[in-house]
Amino acid sequence: MGLLAIFALPLLLLGISGIIHIYQSVMWLLSKSAVQNKVVVITDATSGLGKECSRVFHAGGARLVLCGRTWEKLEALHDALISVADPSVTFTPKLILLDISDINCIQDVANEILNCYGCVDILVNNASMKVKGAVQSISLELDKKIMDANYFGPVTLTKALLPNMISRKTGQVVLINSIQGKIGVPFRAAYAASKHAAVGFFDCLRAEMEEFGICVSTVSPTFICSYHRQSASGNWEALIWKFFFRKLTYGVHPVEVAEEVLRTVSRKKQEVLMANPIPRAAVYIRTFFPELFFAIVASGIKEDLKTEEEN
């Protein structure tokens, strides 16, 4: 009886872990099958996140239309995708040059996109531009450039492709945004403003598109990063590193965001916040206890300035 009690808990945990693993595997396969044969447009496909989104959607059998600012990088991505994919279950990606901040060219690019397959099933608005600096140090011209890339660009492309979705009464628009679309972070005023504006637009669009059967989704990670070091997999040190460094320190890796975008599309989620407990709590504190939130943020700025003066 004593031995049974000793081994019962580990066996129970092992069984639960096995069930969770099987469930996750099944859901992943369902997510991939949900985009099979769908026409998926991905902007800024040559960025770190864009590449990972391209990879997971391509593996799922989607008919990709990849947009980017540099033809050489688009071709390199194209070659990388077809080199590892099974040609019997995947489609050769189509490539289109697009600078999302060049508003005047977007309508022509949208026509080019529609000419690829005659329709768009899923639009992934991924392009983004960042800037860091005090409000008084950022020029108005740079503010406008950030708004063009992060707000007017995605909005203009979405508006150009919406009539096709509306006429077919089907489709999905995905905005990959940022947690800074919900809370303002010091020295990111232009970036946060553009992300707030995008959230407002796509929230309104979601309500308006419901009658046409078009789903509008937003995926908002804390910040997207690259891992600079990896420990060997399969040991407890790797698990500790993954939790403390990958999840808490270095933000969210493009692979994680891309997989969440695929799940968001397959399950037609409306809003996803990819954040750890502290930034997630900050969103709620900002909503329900704004004075406390502002005091904490202001205190952090003062500490940073004090540190700089001491150094």
C-alpha positions as MATLAB code, in Angstrom:
seq = 'MGLLAIFALPLLLLGISGIIHIYQSVMWLLSKSAVQNKVVVITDATSGLGKECSRVFHAGGARLVLCGRTWEKLEALHDALISVADPSVTFTPKLILLDISDINCIQDVANEILNCYGCVDILVNNASMKVKGAVQSISLELDKKIMDANYFGPVTLTKALLPNMISRKTGQVVLINSIQGKIGVPFRAAYAASKHAAVGFFDCLRAEMEEFGICVSTVSPTFICSYHRQSASGNWEALIWKFFFRKLTYGVHPVEVAEEVLRTVSRKKQEVLMANPIPRAAVYIRTFFPELFFAIVASGIKEDLKTEEEN';
ca = [
       0.000    0.000    0.000;
       2.904    2.309    0.819;
       4.580    1.751   -2.558;
       1.299    2.375   -4.334;
       0.897    5.697   -2.541;
       4.465    6.695   -3.426;
       4.052    5.994   -7.125;
       0.448    7.147   -7.438;
       1.190   10.876   -7.676;
       4.013   10.575  -10.267;
       1.883    8.209  -12.348;
      -1.070   10.583  -12.129;
       1.078   13.521  -13.198;
       2.537   11.461  -16.035;
      -0.940   10.493  -17.193;
      -2.176   14.093  -17.072;
       0.912   15.261  -18.988;
       0.263   12.609  -21.625;
      -3.356   13.673  -22.034;
      -2.340   17.336  -22.321;
       0.305   16.465  -24.908;
      -2.154   14.452  -26.975;
      -4.743   17.234  -26.746;
      -2.213   19.866  -27.846;
      -1.053   17.663  -30.740;
      -4.624   17.112  -31.931;
      -5.465   20.817  -31.672;
      -2.270   21.696  -33.578;
      -3.211   19.316  -36.390;
      -6.716   20.790  -36.491;
      -5.245   24.298  -36.619;
      -3.103   23.363  -39.607;
      -5.974   21.675  -41.430;
      -8.137   24.787  -40.931;
      -5.922   26.833  -43.272;
      -5.455   24.191  -45.953;
      -6.097   25.659  -49.432;
      -6.904   29.065  -47.896;
      -5.445   32.174  -49.512;
      -3.367   33.813  -46.790;
      -1.732   37.224  -47.221;
       1.111   38.077  -44.821;
       2.616   41.564  -44.726;
       6.265   42.141  -43.794;
       6.807   38.436  -44.377;
      10.596   38.805  -44.272;
      10.668   39.975  -40.643;
      11.393   37.481  -37.863;
       7.715   37.026  -37.051;
       6.708   37.192  -40.710;
       9.026   34.299  -41.551;
       7.605   32.157  -38.759;
       4.019   32.950  -39.776;
       4.920   32.051  -43.344;
       6.425   28.768  -42.158;
       3.431   27.590  -40.088;
       0.827   28.612  -42.675;
       2.851   27.100  -45.522;
       3.197   23.828  -43.603;
      -0.570   23.881  -43.107;
      -1.152   23.899  -46.859;
      -2.198   27.519  -47.266;
      -1.850   29.355  -50.554;
       0.501   32.096  -49.426;
       0.883   35.599  -50.789;
       3.980   37.017  -49.103;
       4.534   40.774  -49.039;
       7.790   42.537  -48.222;
       9.880   45.582  -49.012;
      12.927   43.770  -50.465;
      12.710   41.364  -53.386;
      15.943   39.563  -52.489;
      14.660   38.784  -48.977;
      11.331   37.608  -50.370;
      13.108   35.256  -52.753;
      15.279   33.916  -49.935;
      12.152   33.234  -47.861;
      10.485   31.582  -50.844;
      13.457   29.265  -51.349;
      13.628   28.432  -47.635;
       9.946   27.475  -47.530;
       9.890   25.254  -50.607;
      13.163   23.548  -49.645;
      11.653   21.956  -46.527;
       8.023   21.480  -47.581;
       6.292   18.530  -49.206;
       5.284   19.796  -52.666;
       2.350   17.360  -52.750;
       0.594   19.109  -49.841;
       1.840   22.701  -50.166;
       1.587   25.525  -52.668;
       4.432   27.601  -54.040;
       4.234   31.021  -52.332;
       3.587   34.080  -54.455;
       5.710   37.171  -53.791;
       4.684   40.825  -53.891;
       6.654   43.952  -53.102;
       4.938   46.130  -50.508;
       6.111   48.979  -48.312;
       3.178   49.257  -45.923;
       4.128   52.822  -44.985;
       3.761   53.953  -48.627;
       0.020   54.574  -48.493;
      -0.267   55.723  -52.103;
       0.834   52.365  -53.529;
      -1.345   50.098  -51.391;
      -4.433   50.056  -53.632;
      -2.325   48.922  -56.604;
      -0.685   46.261  -54.433;
      -4.111   45.102  -53.241;
      -5.168   44.617  -56.869;
      -1.989   42.642  -57.470;
      -2.762   40.482  -54.430;
      -6.281   39.741  -55.675;
      -4.916   38.838  -59.113;
      -2.914   35.990  -57.547;
      -5.899   33.771  -56.689;
      -8.937   35.991  -57.227;
      -9.716   36.237  -53.526;
      -8.267   36.567  -50.027;
      -9.405   34.319  -47.198;
      -7.068   35.514  -44.439;
      -5.156   38.785  -44.151;
      -2.383   38.864  -41.552;
      -1.383   42.472  -40.863;
       2.108   41.957  -39.472;
       4.119   45.004  -40.571;
       5.229   47.355  -37.809;
       7.727   50.126  -37.085;
       9.178   51.049  -33.688;
      10.798   54.160  -32.263;
      12.125   54.972  -28.806;
      12.656   58.427  -27.349;
      11.226   61.204  -25.223;
       8.215   62.966  -26.716;
      10.094   66.246  -27.158;
      12.937   64.515  -29.008;
      10.777   62.781  -31.640;
       9.984   64.918  -34.683;
       6.453   65.262  -35.998;
       7.659   63.784  -39.290;
       8.753   60.623  -37.478;
       5.439   60.516  -35.590;
       3.639   60.556  -38.941;
       5.925   57.851  -40.350;
       5.147   55.601  -37.401;
       1.408   56.201  -37.839;
       1.650   55.376  -41.557;
       3.418   52.065  -40.884;
       1.441   50.937  -37.843;
      -2.004   52.415  -38.452;
      -2.742   53.891  -41.876;
      -0.886   51.136  -43.741;
      -2.766   48.163  -42.231;
      -6.040   50.091  -42.331;
      -5.617   51.043  -46.003;
      -4.719   47.484  -47.052;
      -7.601   46.043  -45.029;
     -10.069   48.476  -46.606;
      -8.769   47.603  -50.070;
      -9.295   43.855  -49.548;
     -12.539   43.990  -47.531;
     -14.918   44.365  -50.534;
     -13.727   40.985  -51.819;
     -14.426   39.347  -48.448;
     -17.771   41.097  -48.065;
     -18.940   40.003  -51.524;
     -18.079   36.382  -50.614;
     -19.392   36.754  -47.031;
     -16.343   35.028  -45.637;
     -12.834   35.894  -44.530;
     -10.668   36.789  -41.572;
      -8.517   39.815  -40.804;
      -5.758   39.419  -38.231;
      -3.908   42.342  -36.680;
      -0.652   41.496  -34.933;
      -0.473   44.409  -32.563;
       1.196   44.949  -29.178;
       0.363   45.186  -25.498;
       1.234   48.861  -25.987;
      -2.082   49.145  -27.787;
      -3.626   48.779  -24.335;
      -1.137   50.506  -22.018;
       1.269   53.359  -22.701;
       4.952   52.801  -21.958;
       7.272   55.771  -21.337;
       9.512   56.806  -24.241;
       7.286   54.911  -26.698;
       4.645   57.610  -27.232;
       4.515   57.469  -31.047;
       4.566   53.674  -31.119;
       1.961   53.292  -28.362;
      -0.287   55.904  -29.987;
      -0.228   54.060  -33.317;
      -0.994   50.749  -31.604;
      -3.860   52.275  -29.600;
      -5.297   53.702  -32.819;
      -5.060   50.328  -34.566;
      -6.865   48.571  -31.710;
      -9.658   51.148  -31.847;
     -10.126   50.746  -35.586;
     -10.121   46.946  -35.611;
     -12.449   46.777  -32.580;
     -14.977   48.839  -34.532;
     -14.352   46.805  -37.682;
     -15.032   43.577  -35.783;
     -18.525   44.730  -34.852;
     -19.298   46.014  -38.355;
     -18.118   42.831  -40.111;
     -20.112   40.385  -38.007;
     -23.149   40.601  -40.275;
     -20.973   39.575  -43.250;
     -19.472   36.541  -41.509;
     -15.997   38.096  -41.455;
     -13.910   37.504  -38.349;
     -11.563   40.234  -37.081;
      -8.825   39.167  -34.668;
      -6.087   40.957  -32.762;
      -3.020   39.244  -31.300;
      -1.127   41.443  -28.841;
       2.179   40.112  -27.451;
       4.289   41.963  -24.897;
       7.290   42.315  -27.180;
       8.751   40.029  -29.826;
      12.368   39.031  -29.487;
      15.035   36.535  -30.484;
      16.731   34.124  -28.154;
      20.433   34.783  -27.823;
      21.196   31.553  -26.050;
      19.684   28.114  -25.747;
      20.375   25.379  -23.252;
      20.261   21.711  -24.118;
      16.750   20.352  -24.367;
      15.414   17.545  -22.302;
      16.725   18.455  -18.839;
      15.510   20.419  -15.844;
      17.952   23.268  -16.517;
      16.375   23.766  -19.944;
      12.905   23.922  -18.403;
      13.993   26.509  -15.837;
      15.710   28.585  -18.537;
      12.636   28.412  -20.748;
      10.370   29.711  -17.994;
      12.496   32.414  -16.419;
      14.384   33.750  -19.424;
      12.186   33.022  -22.414;
       8.905   33.874  -20.725;
       9.841   36.622  -18.284;
      13.016   38.298  -19.482;
      13.251   38.076  -23.256;
       9.576   38.457  -24.118;
       7.829   36.275  -26.701;
       9.682   34.461  -29.441;
       8.404   34.747  -33.041;
       7.753   30.986  -33.132;
       5.323   31.264  -30.206;
       3.504   34.221  -31.734;
       3.247   32.543  -35.156;
       1.769   29.395  -33.621;
      -0.709   31.513  -31.664;
      -1.689   33.353  -34.858;
      -2.420   29.999  -36.492;
      -4.553   28.941  -33.507;
      -6.315   32.309  -33.557;
      -7.202   31.836  -37.213;
      -8.370   28.239  -36.857;
     -10.508   28.943  -33.779;
     -11.600   32.408  -34.957;
     -10.567   34.042  -31.702;
     -11.402   37.722  -31.476;
      -8.675   38.940  -29.141;
      -5.523   37.343  -27.741;
      -3.171   38.938  -25.207;
       0.190   37.149  -25.090;
       1.525   38.427  -21.791;
       2.996   37.069  -18.594;
       1.355   37.797  -15.204;
       3.063   41.134  -14.528;
       2.267   42.900  -17.839;
      -1.161   41.254  -17.899;
      -1.818   42.652  -14.424;
      -0.647   46.068  -15.621;
      -3.427   46.096  -18.223;
      -6.056   45.502  -15.548;
      -4.496   48.000  -13.138;
      -4.531   50.613  -15.914;
      -8.247   49.916  -16.445;
      -9.499   49.747  -12.860;
      -6.860   51.689  -10.889;
      -5.471   54.270  -13.324;
      -4.012   56.580  -10.657;
      -2.005   53.696   -9.189;
      -0.788   52.692  -12.641;
       0.331   56.228  -13.510;
       2.115   56.578  -10.169;
       4.029   53.338  -10.680;
       5.065   54.280  -14.219;
       6.150   57.781  -13.172;
       8.154   56.326  -10.279;
       9.969   54.012  -12.677;
      10.953   56.937  -14.890;
      12.335   58.861  -11.910;
      14.408   55.849  -10.863;
      15.830   55.525  -14.383;
      16.738   59.199  -14.494;
      18.338   58.967  -11.039;
      20.419   56.006  -12.155;
      21.586   57.841  -15.267;
      22.623   60.874  -13.198;
      24.549   58.699  -10.750;
      26.386   56.977  -13.580;
];
